[in-house]
Amino acid sequence: MEKRLYRMKACLILSLLAGLILFPIAGQEDVKAGRLGARYDVIVVGTDPEGVAAAVSAARNGLKVLLIDGRNRGKLGGLITLGWLNSLDLSFSPVKSARKSAANMLNKGIFLEWYRELEGSSMDIRTAESSLQALIDREPNITLLLKQRTIMPIVSKLKDDALLTGISFVNEAGERKEAYAGAVIDATQDGDIAALAGAPYTIGREDLGDPHARMAVTLVFQMSGVTDQIWQSFGRRSDTGSDNRSAWGFKSAKNYESSNPERLALRGLNIGRQNNHTILINAMHIFGVNPLDAASVEEGLRLGRQEAPRIAAYLKRSFKEFGSLEYAGAAPELYVRESRHIQGEYRLTMADVMQDRDFWDAIAYGSYDVDIQRLGPGDYGAIMMSPKQYGIPFRTLVPQKIDGLLVVGRSASYDTLPHGSARTIPIGMATAQAAGAAVKLAQNKGVSLRELSRSHLWMAELRGMLQKQGMDLKMKELAKSDFEKHWTYKGLLAAVSMCMTIGGYDNSRWELDGKLTAAKQYAMMQRLTAMHPKDFRGNPAEALKAWKQSRRQLTVEQAAEAMLLAADVMPPSGGAYEELIRRGWIKNTRLLQLDENKLCTNGEAYMIIGEVVRQYAGVEYK
């Protein structure tokens, strides 16, 4: 108790001294006049929609807010207004409704307030900007600073954690400035402030054993000359769908031959309508771009800008619906899907999403498909599965090793796979609203953000605040899916968590009772050795290649041989499954009853893999 009080007092004293000593009270000025105040209750870094939501939430809770962007941007909206991502990936309630509408969205509050100002499923980016600006303009407690550069955290050292007390930055005139606050919310796309402050993180697919892989980036481009008649024609094809603002499909567009196949490709089209007779097309994939390297990003932009008119010409030639349209330019910024994944007090897992897990500190809910875009020219992406409704714990916003900081948006504490769903803007705005309210609650209680996150009582109070402020934090009653009732479901959780299998849009591709082929086992063993290289150092490839020639279904014994070879253990002749049992790597009652000579199903293989990983490597996916 004494230790906690000491740390709490130290946090408060350091924050107070940073603001009052280094910046006298006389320096506090009104922002609307463009002048920088000395001290704020909270600083929000990043002006994407998540940053706007965090700032508005904090201001409405009575806090004095500095909202600042460090990418030399002159407008709000980031990915929407500069990356031209004008279609939102929405999370809807699992409760059946006649149609999907704002009424049954899971993410309400400030997000829904903004969304209702937009045109529909796809928005005009000028509407998006003006409506975000209006949200800020209505809050006198917000100071907005655009066109700033090189933001750095100001960190004080404590006994256990570091404490973030403010930021320093270079303004439009090239002058170095400082601002201090009791808390900072990192709403940058890449978790820049958290990383610079010393918070641990993984990059790309590092948690899946492949740190150099990440989802492709996209350069959205524009085509002009769209009439109502042309728009309506988009939805008449057999391979498309549309509403009054969005169209999707044209699947054969993936056959486009790019000028650089190793770096560029095209997928089926996602199309969003604008108000000026143009459309924005989200379909280009650019591989090998490192979002954390400015030179790599600039190269990606160059490649995309060169390819965009070629793609537009291809669409005009290949689809009659595009015949009269003209290329009208590309977005100023890349659409980056994945970079850092901050390590927080809790890390959202694929098992959480698959099990539609609720949390005692859930401050947002999601249901969007777990959408993994292409990683490179030899990969085609995947829909891992479609959840019904899962919670986002507040603890995913609280980075390890640094206090006084919350991280919202796609770089929060999510594993790579669940990030495919949780990275969406509506979920990010919901977490941002929670962050703004949490700063107020922590300051009222006189505790740090980390202490707040660990208290069931205070989290219940935060959830109550958010529901009064328009958020929906009710978990719906969910019936179990067929795959959840299958006896191999526990193994499926492990296999999906290690990216060994996918369910698709309707969760029908697990094929738990399907035949285990050598090709399937070979792919799973590659994933296993990548995920757990310390425990699985062997190479089962030769045996699997030999079996693959026969194209027959593997037996339980052969699946066991592959597991032993992966663990660098030479399997005894005719007794591989017995060896797994003898070593104590299989203890599950149902698995102990398996006949080693029976043909193995996919579900049984998942169970064997999950059980061996748990008993031998000490890792359980649950």
Secondary structure, DSSP 4 states (H G I P E B T S, - for coil): -HHHHHHHHHHHHHHHHHHHHHS-GGG---TTTTPPPSEEEEEEE--SHHHHHHHHHHHHTT--EEEE--B--SSS-TTTTTS---B----B-SS--SS--GGGBS--HHHHHHHTTS-SSB--HHHHHHHHHHHHHT-TTEEEE-S-EEEEEEEEE-SSSEEEEEEEEE-TTS-EEEEEEEEEEE--TT-HHHHHHT--EEETBGGGTBTT--PPBB--EEEE---HHHHHHHTTSTTEEE-SSEEEE-GGGGG---S-TTTEEEEEEEEEE-TTSEEEEEEEEE-S--TT-HHHHHHHHHHHHHHHHHHHHHHHHH-GGGTT-EEEEE-SS-B----EEE-BSS-B-HHHHHTT---TTEEEEE----EE---STT---EE----S-EEEEGGGGSBTTEESEEE-STTSSB-HHHHHHHTSHHHHHHHHHHHHHHHHHHHHHT--HHHHHT-HHHHHHHHHHHHHTT---PPPP-PPPHHHHSTTHHHHHHHHHTT----TTTT----TTSB-BHHHHHHHHHHHHHH-TTT-----HHHHHHHHHHTPBPBHHHHHHHHHHHTT-PPPTT-HHHHHHHTTS---HHHHT--TTSBPBHHHHHHHHHHHIIIII-----
